[in-house]
């Protein structure tokens, strides 16, 4: 493990406010990035020494984690481990919402409320790459700056 993503669910579980309590013992974090140590039988997409990120894992906050092959993706050389650990849940959520559920199309206009958060940032980037006009909201000046840097056409 080199980095873990901290998603809202992680913070809710830690604070005791999440509706579903995890089974104990519990190690938090579903989004991770690191280097492959070993692989199981039949694994072909990665090998020991590869830089990877993984999502929907269990025990991501531990020193070592186990993931099924479908959960693991190679991390591009230009990406940091911290960036890799921020991909899984936020980008999968944004992609599913925009492309699979909303059937977003190039040329449409999208309002991303909370565009400075993890899923919001992902939505802005995906929508821009998909040819959409993007309006983003943020609650602070730093957030406004971040949303603008991520490619929103207009920021509120």
C-alpha positions, 0 to 999 in steps of 0.5 A, a space after each residue: 500500500 502506498 496510498 488510500 482514498 478516504 471517501 465519505 462512507 469511510 468518514 461516516 463509519 469512523 464517526 459512527 453515523 453510517 447506517 450500516 455498521 461494518 462487521 468486525 474486525 474492520 479495516 477501512 478504505 475501498 480505494 487504494 494504490 500501491 505495488 503488486 507484491 504477488 499474484 494468484 493463479 490465473 492472473 494475467 493483467 498484472 505482475 509483481 512490481 506493477 504500479 496499480 490502483 484498485 477499488 471496491 477492496 476490503 482492508 485497504 487501510 492495512 499494510 497489504 491488501 487483497 483484491 480480485 483481478 477485476 478490481 485492479 488496474 495498472 496505474 499510468 506512469 505519470 500518475 502518483 499513488 495518491 491520484 490512483 487511490 482517488 480514482 475508484 469510487 469517485 470516477 466510477 460513481 460519476 461515470 455511472 451517473 453521467 454516462 450509464 444512467 443520465 445518458 449524457 450527450 456531447 453538447 448538453 449542459 451539466 450542472 455539478 452541484 458540489 463540483 469541488 468534491 471527489 465525485 464532483 471533480 470526476 463529473 466535471 472532468 468526465 463531462 468536459 472530456 465528453 464534450 459537455 458544457 459544465 457549470 460547477 458549484 463550490 462553497 469556498 474560494 479554494 473550491 471555486 478555484 479548484 472547479 475552474 482548474 478542473 475545466 468547468 466553463 462556469 463556476 458558482 
